[in-house]
């Protein structure tokens, strides 16, 4: 979402769009749609501040 905007409103718009597309492409029931929207809201509100990096395998 950070690639498509720099404020909360633009992040929310991107999240809503992604949720809409997922609903159109998949078979989201009402419960799954609510769950997806909550995740979007959590990301927009900054509850996930860490950056996910690739190559997350554990080395021994």
C-alpha positions as CSV (number, residue, x, y, z in Angstrom):
1,X,0.0,0.0,0.0
2,X,2.9,2.3,0.6
3,X,3.8,2.3,-3.1
4,X,0.4,3.8,-4.0
5,X,0.1,6.6,-1.5
6,X,1.6,8.4,1.4
7,X,-1.3,9.0,3.7
8,X,-4.0,7.1,5.5
9,X,-6.8,7.9,3.1
10,X,-4.8,6.6,0.1
11,X,-3.8,3.5,1.9
12,X,-7.4,2.8,2.9
13,X,-8.5,3.3,-0.8
14,X,-5.9,0.8,-2.0
15,X,-6.9,-1.7,0.7
16,X,-10.6,-1.3,-0.2
17,X,-9.8,-1.8,-3.8
18,X,-7.8,-5.0,-3.1
19,X,-10.7,-6.3,-1.0
20,X,-13.2,-5.5,-3.8
21,X,-11.1,-7.3,-6.4
22,X,-10.6,-10.3,-4.1
23,X,-14.4,-10.5,-3.6
24,X,-14.9,-10.3,-7.4
25,X,-12.3,-12.9,-8.2
26,X,-12.8,-15.3,-5.4
27,X,-15.7,-16.8,-3.5
28,X,-15.5,-14.6,-0.4
29,X,-18.4,-15.3,2.0
30,X,-19.5,-12.5,4.3
31,X,-17.2,-13.7,7.2
32,X,-14.1,-13.8,5.0
33,X,-14.9,-10.4,3.6
34,X,-15.2,-9.0,7.2
35,X,-11.9,-10.7,8.2
36,X,-10.1,-9.2,5.1
37,X,-11.4,-5.7,5.8
38,X,-10.2,-5.9,9.4
39,X,-6.7,-6.9,8.2
40,X,-6.7,-3.9,5.9
41,X,-7.8,-1.6,8.7
42,X,-5.0,-3.0,10.9
43,X,-2.4,-2.3,8.2
44,X,-3.7,1.2,7.5
45,X,-3.8,2.0,11.3
46,X,-0.1,1.0,11.5
47,X,-0.5,-2.2,13.6
48,X,2.1,-3.8,11.3
49,X,5.0,-1.5,11.3
50,X,7.7,-4.0,10.6
51,X,8.8,-4.7,7.1
52,X,8.5,-8.3,5.8
53,X,11.7,-9.3,4.1
54,X,12.2,-12.1,1.6
55,X,14.1,-15.3,2.3
56,X,12.6,-16.0,5.6
57,X,14.0,-19.5,5.9
58,X,15.6,-20.5,9.1
59,X,19.3,-21.4,9.0
60,X,20.9,-23.9,11.4
